[in-house]
C-alpha cells in the first residue's frame, strides 16, 4: 500500500512535536539538575550512593517497561514472552513522544504507529489502545481517590492538588456513560460541534460532527467487548499497570536506602503516592521539574533536603532518562523505516501500487 501525503504529513508533524518536546524536556531537566545539584551536600550524597542502589533503580525501570508490555499483551489476548517484548518495545517507542508532550498527549498516535510496525493490524491496534486508555483511566481514578485522603496528612503539599482528582474521575465517568449511552452522547457532541461551526463560521466542526456517531459507536463496541468477554484481561492489565507505576516509585526508597537513610514504610508509601499523582497531573512533559520538586517537598522533611535532592536527581537519571533515550532510538528507527517504505513506494509505478 502506498504511503499517502496524509501519512507523510502525520510523520512530519510527529517529528516537529518530538523536536519541540525534546528541547523543552531537556531545558526543564537542566534547570532542575542545576537547581538541586548546586545545593549544599547534594553532590557528596550522590557520590556515596551504593552501587546496588543504582543497579536496583535500573532494574526497576526495566521491570516497569516490561509490566507495561504485559498489560498491552493481556489486552491483546497474547501473553507469550515474545508478544510481551514486542508490546514493551512499542510502548517505549510511543512513550518517547508521550514523554515530551504535556500529559503524554502525543503518545497515542505514536503507539498506534509503533504497534502497526510490530505487525498488529491498525484496527486491532486502535482497539488495544482504547482498552488501555480505559484501564489507565480507571487506575488513575482509583489512585486519585486514595491521594485525596492522603494529601492533608503530608506537610508541604498544597490541599489544592486534591482538585486534580476530579479530572480522571470525570473522564472515567464520561467514558462509562459514552459506552452505555452512545446515541445520547453522539447527539450531544454533534449538536455542540454544529453550534461551534455556526459561531465561528468554520466548516471544520460540521465536518467533524459527521464522523462522531461512528467513532463513539466503535468506542462503545470496544468497551462492551472488553467488559463482557475480557474481564480477566481488564483486571490483569490493571494490576500490570499498577506494578509498572509501583516499580518506578520504588526506586526512590531504594536510592535513599543506598545513601544510608532509614526508610519508614508507611510514611514512604504515602509520599510516593503523592509524588506520582502530582507529577502525573502536571502539564510539564513527564512532569519534568515538578517530579523532582515533589520528591524534595515530600521527603525533604523526613530525610533532609540534601538526601531528597540527590534521590530526586538519581531517580530521574536512572528510571526515566534511560527509557527516554531508548525510546528515542526506537522512534528514530521507526522514522527511518517509514522513510525507506516511502522511498520504495515512490519507486513503484502507479499502476503496480495496491
Phi, psi and omega per residue, in radians:
X1 nan 2.354 -3.071
X2 -1.247 2.722 3.051
X3 -1.468 2.068 -3.040
X4 -1.457 2.897 3.074
X5 -1.118 -0.591 3.104
X6 -1.105 -0.746 3.101
X7 -1.110 -0.696 3.115
X8 -1.077 -0.709 3.125
X9 -1.131 -0.692 3.128
X10 -1.112 -0.727 3.129
X11 -1.136 -0.762 3.116
X12 -1.071 -0.689 3.111
X13 -1.134 -0.731 3.127
X14 -1.065 -0.686 3.133
X15 -1.161 -0.716 3.126
X16 -1.131 -0.752 3.127
X17 -1.085 -0.759 -3.124
X18 -1.098 -0.758 -3.124
X19 -1.117 -0.799 3.134
X20 -1.118 -0.736 -3.134
X21 -1.146 -0.676 3.114
X22 -1.076 -0.784 -3.141
X23 -1.044 -0.765 -3.127
X24 -1.183 -0.765 -3.127
X25 -1.091 -0.780 3.141
X26 -1.109 -0.726 3.136
X27 -1.076 -0.786 3.124
X28 -1.138 -0.683 3.132
X29 -1.135 -0.711 3.136
X30 -1.144 -0.760 3.128
X31 -1.071 -0.789 3.140
X32 -1.124 -0.718 -3.124
X33 -1.136 -0.722 3.139
X34 -1.196 -0.780 -3.091
X35 -1.108 -0.716 -3.113
X36 -1.506 -0.665 -3.054
X37 -1.187 -0.473 -3.121
X38 -1.476 -0.111 3.121
X39 -1.175 2.668 -3.061
X40 -1.099 2.278 3.042
X41 1.486 -0.133 -3.074
X42 -1.222 -0.817 -3.130
X43 -1.059 -0.733 3.133
X44 -1.145 -0.649 3.128
X45 -1.173 -0.713 3.087
X46 -1.091 -0.716 -3.091
X47 -1.138 -0.540 -3.092
X48 -1.608 0.067 3.089
X49 -1.131 2.233 -3.105
X50 -1.194 2.637 -3.074
X51 -1.048 -0.590 -3.075
X52 -1.203 -0.408 3.052
X53 -1.199 -0.690 3.103
X54 -1.150 -0.833 -3.141
X55 -1.110 -0.717 3.139
X56 -1.099 -0.731 3.133
X57 -1.141 -0.723 3.103
X58 -1.123 -0.703 3.102
X59 -1.120 -0.675 3.109
X60 -1.177 -0.605 3.074
X61 -1.104 -0.748 3.101
X62 -1.137 -0.739 3.119
X63 -1.086 -0.638 3.116
X64 -1.095 -0.781 -3.137
X65 -1.129 -0.758 -3.129
X66 -1.165 -0.584 3.083
X67 -1.143 -0.664 3.060
X68 -1.116 -0.714 3.084
X69 -1.106 -0.673 3.112
X70 -1.144 -0.669 3.119
X71 -1.065 -0.809 3.138
X72 -1.195 -0.612 3.112
X73 -1.168 -0.662 3.091
X74 -1.097 -0.774 3.132
X75 -1.158 -0.498 3.111
X76 -1.432 -0.187 3.126
X77 1.411 0.350 -3.140
X78 -2.483 1.806 -3.065
X79 -1.890 0.410 3.048
X80 -1.171 2.654 -3.096
X81 -0.925 -0.722 3.137
X82 -1.093 -0.699 3.125
X83 -1.172 -0.733 3.114
X84 -1.055 -0.732 3.141
X85 -1.129 -0.762 3.138
X86 -1.121 -0.714 3.115
X87 -1.147 -0.675 3.107
X88 -1.122 -0.689 3.117
X89 -1.125 -0.754 3.092
X90 -1.123 -0.669 3.128
X91 -1.095 -0.782 -3.135
X92 -1.146 -0.674 3.134
X93 -1.103 -0.893 3.099
X94 -1.181 -0.582 3.133
X95 -1.108 -0.451 3.111
X96 -1.060 -0.847 3.114
X97 -1.215 -0.633 3.095
X98 -1.085 -0.623 -3.112
X99 -1.226 -0.362 -3.095
X100 -1.838 0.152 3.101
X101 -2.131 2.563 3.136
X102 -1.009 2.331 3.139
X103 0.950 0.454 3.100
X104 0.998 0.566 -3.075
X105 -1.138 -0.476 -3.124
X106 -1.476 -0.076 -3.081
X107 -1.231 -0.682 -3.056
X108 -0.980 -0.991 3.131
X109 -1.028 -0.665 -3.131
X110 -1.252 -0.636 3.032
X111 -1.038 -0.756 3.120
X112 -1.038 -0.782 3.119
X113 -1.109 -0.796 -3.113
X114 -1.136 -0.708 3.116
X115 -1.111 -0.689 3.117
X116 -1.123 -0.601 3.092
X117 -1.264 -0.333 3.072
X118 -1.529 0.076 3.082
X119 1.691 0.118 3.119
X120 -1.528 2.170 3.098
X121 -0.961 2.574 -3.040
X122 -1.019 -0.744 3.137
X123 -1.078 -0.770 3.119
X124 -1.178 -0.664 3.123
X125 -1.115 -0.700 3.118
X126 -1.120 -0.748 3.103
X127 -1.135 -0.687 3.125
X128 -1.078 -0.768 3.141
X129 -1.201 -0.598 3.073
X130 -1.128 -0.739 3.095
X131 -1.085 -0.736 3.136
X132 -1.135 -0.639 3.114
X133 -1.083 -0.696 3.096
X134 -1.101 -0.796 -3.126
X135 -1.131 -0.790 -3.116
X136 -1.120 -0.688 3.110
X137 -1.141 -0.688 3.097
X138 -1.078 -0.808 -3.141
X139 -1.093 -0.772 -3.115
X140 -1.118 -0.690 3.126
X141 -1.135 -0.726 3.135
X142 -1.114 -0.769 3.114
X143 -1.131 -0.638 3.122
X144 -1.080 -0.689 3.114
X145 -1.088 -0.787 3.126
X146 -1.136 -0.729 -3.129
X147 -1.099 -0.587 3.121
X148 -1.040 -0.660 -3.137
X149 -1.333 -0.431 -3.038
X150 -1.600 -0.565 -3.028
X151 -0.837 -0.862 -3.069
X152 -1.140 -0.263 -3.070
X153 -1.541 -0.161 -3.076
X154 -1.943 2.099 -3.104
X155 -1.168 2.575 3.070
X156 1.551 -0.142 -3.140
X157 -1.799 2.116 -3.082
X158 -1.136 2.390 3.123
X159 -1.147 -0.322 3.116
X160 -1.078 -0.390 3.134
X161 -1.168 -0.265 3.077
X162 -1.052 -0.577 -3.105
X163 -1.073 -0.421 -3.116
X164 -1.112 -0.395 -3.137
X165 -1.180 -0.398 -3.131
X166 -1.139 -0.534 -3.102
X167 -1.092 -0.985 3.133
X168 -1.143 -0.598 3.135
X169 -1.134 -0.785 3.117
X170 -1.169 -0.662 3.104
X171 -1.090 -0.823 3.129
X172 -1.094 -0.741 3.112
X173 -1.076 -0.714 3.111
X174 -1.129 -0.673 3.119
X175 -1.150 -0.731 3.118
X176 -1.117 -0.756 -3.141
X177 -1.134 -0.703 3.123
X178 -1.110 -0.620 3.122
X179 -1.235 -0.573 -3.109
X180 -1.510 -0.572 -3.082
X181 -2.249 1.109 -3.082
X182 -1.108 -0.593 -3.131
X183 -1.135 -0.783 -3.130
X184 -1.123 -0.749 3.129
X185 -1.138 -0.676 3.125
X186 -1.085 -0.803 3.139
X187 -1.065 -0.740 -3.139
X188 -1.116 -0.805 -3.105
X189 -1.146 -0.728 3.133
X190 -1.101 -0.760 -3.140
X191 -1.091 -0.732 -3.139
X192 -1.144 -0.726 -3.130
X193 -1.174 -0.708 3.120
X194 -1.136 -0.691 3.105
X195 -1.144 -0.672 3.101
X196 -1.093 -0.717 3.115
X197 -1.098 -0.676 3.119
X198 -1.157 -0.699 -3.099
X199 -1.258 -0.653 -3.070
X200 -1.599 -0.282 -3.089
X201 1.279 0.278 -3.133
X202 -1.764 2.512 3.123
X203 -1.511 -0.215 -3.061
X204 -1.091 -0.822 3.122
X205 -1.021 -0.659 3.131
X206 -1.155 -0.693 3.097
X207 -1.108 -0.720 3.110
X208 -1.128 -0.624 -3.091
X209 -1.087 -0.450 -3.127
X210 -1.218 -0.485 -3.130
X211 -1.635 -0.143 -3.070
X212 -1.073 -0.873 -3.102
X213 -0.988 -0.757 3.137
X214 -1.135 -0.713 -3.136
X215 -1.139 -0.762 -3.138
X216 -1.188 -0.655 3.112
X217 -1.114 -0.734 3.101
X218 -1.135 -0.696 3.094
X219 -1.062 -0.769 3.132
X220 -1.089 -0.656 3.117
X221 -1.141 -0.714 3.128
X222 -1.087 -0.833 3.141
X223 -1.125 -0.669 3.139
X224 -1.116 -0.765 3.112
X225 -1.115 -0.688 -3.116
X226 -1.126 -0.774 -3.061
X227 -1.399 -0.441 -3.090
X228 -1.551 -0.658 -3.064
X229 -2.112 -0.074 -3.089
X230 -2.227 0.645 -3.114
X231 -1.117 -0.632 3.096
X232 -1.119 -0.725 3.100
X233 -1.144 -0.678 3.119
X234 -1.075 -0.835 3.140
X235 -1.149 -0.734 3.136
X236 -1.096 -0.733 3.119
X237 -1.160 -0.644 3.109
X238 -1.096 -0.765 3.109
X239 -1.135 -0.721 -3.119
X240 -1.115 -0.731 3.107
X241 -1.138 -0.680 3.090
X242 -1.081 -0.727 3.102
X243 -1.098 -0.717 3.134
X244 -1.036 -0.851 -3.136
X245 -1.159 -0.674 -3.141
X246 -1.107 -0.697 3.125
X247 -1.102 -0.732 3.102
X248 -1.023 -0.782 -3.072
X249 -1.323 -0.582 -3.104
X250 -1.072 -0.404 3.131
X251 -1.079 -0.490 -3.112
X252 -1.140 -0.939 3.098
X253 -1.151 -0.493 3.075
X254 -1.105 -0.769 3.119
X255 -1.159 -0.735 3.109
X256 -1.063 -0.730 3.116
X257 -1.140 -0.651 3.126
X258 -1.195 -0.310 3.066
X259 -1.517 -0.135 3.141
X260 1.749 0.151 3.140
X261 -1.468 2.507 3.027
X262 -1.457 2.287 -3.033
X263 -1.917 2.139 3.023
X264 -1.547 2.181 -2.981
X265 -1.090 -0.882 -3.041
X266 -1.130 -0.900 -3.132
X267 -1.079 -0.679 -3.123
X268 -1.167 -0.725 3.126
X269 -1.094 -0.721 3.089
X270 -1.082 -0.770 -3.141
X271 -1.128 -0.708 3.127
X272 -1.078 -0.721 3.136
X273 -1.057 -0.752 -3.136
X274 -1.213 -0.670 3.100
X275 -1.034 -0.823 -3.115
X276 -1.157 -0.793 -3.028
X277 -1.153 -0.849 -3.095
X278 -1.168 -0.720 3.123
X279 -1.187 -0.463 3.133
X280 -1.266 -0.605 -3.116
X281 -1.563 -0.074 3.108
X282 -1.230 2.464 -3.122
X283 -1.263 -0.316 -3.124
X284 -1.104 2.504 3.102
X285 -0.956 2.182 -3.118
X286 1.042 0.284 -3.086
X287 1.150 0.351 -3.067
X288 -1.006 2.332 -3.089
X289 1.513 -0.865 3.101
X290 -1.157 -0.741 -3.124
X291 -1.072 -0.812 3.123
X292 -1.099 -0.722 3.125
X293 -1.107 -0.645 3.118
X294 -1.158 -0.685 3.109
X295 -1.047 -0.780 3.138
X296 -1.167 -0.735 -3.122
X297 -1.118 -0.759 -3.056
X298 -1.392 -0.758 -3.010
X299 -1.749 -0.195 3.117
X300 -1.014 -0.838 3.125
X301 -1.084 -0.476 -3.075
X302 -1.521 -0.695 -3.030
X303 -2.028 -0.102 -3.073
X304 1.715 2.545 -3.053
X305 -1.139 -0.605 -3.136
X306 -1.152 -0.811 -3.141
X307 -1.135 -0.745 -3.135
X308 -1.146 -0.719 3.126
X309 -1.136 -0.745 3.110
X310 -1.111 -0.712 3.118
X311 -1.130 -0.681 3.129
X312 -1.095 -0.775 -3.122
X313 -1.166 -0.772 3.139
X314 -1.184 -0.650 3.138
X315 -1.038 -0.855 3.124
X316 -1.154 -0.698 -3.083
X317 -1.187 -0.559 -3.048
X318 -1.713 -0.492 -3.033
X319 -1.782 -0.672 -3.030
X320 -1.771 -0.809 -3.044
X321 -1.137 -0.678 3.072
X322 -1.065 -0.723 3.091
X323 -1.120 -0.672 3.111
X324 -1.089 -0.781 -3.118
X325 -1.175 -0.766 3.103
X326 -1.094 -0.743 3.101
X327 -1.066 -0.664 3.105
X328 -1.105 -0.714 3.100
X329 -1.113 -0.776 3.142
X330 -1.159 -0.667 3.117
X331 -1.141 -0.710 3.093
X332 -1.100 -0.689 3.098
X333 -1.139 -0.629 3.097
X334 -1.100 -0.737 3.106
X335 -1.128 -0.718 3.120
X336 -1.117 -0.691 3.114
X337 -1.110 -0.706 3.094
X338 -1.123 -0.711 -3.113
X339 -1.129 -0.712 3.126
X340 -1.129 -0.712 3.108
X341 -1.126 -0.706 3.138
X342 -1.097 -0.781 -3.131
X343 -1.157 -0.686 3.114
X344 -1.132 -0.706 3.128
X345 -1.142 -0.660 -3.118
X346 -1.183 -0.455 -3.112
X347 -1.441 -0.182 3.135
X348 -1.527 2.346 3.107
X349 -1.015 2.584 -3.076
X350 -0.971 -0.655 -3.107
X351 -1.220 -0.348 -3.107
X352 -1.616 -0.101 -3.102
X353 -1.406 2.594 3.135
X354 -1.665 nan nan
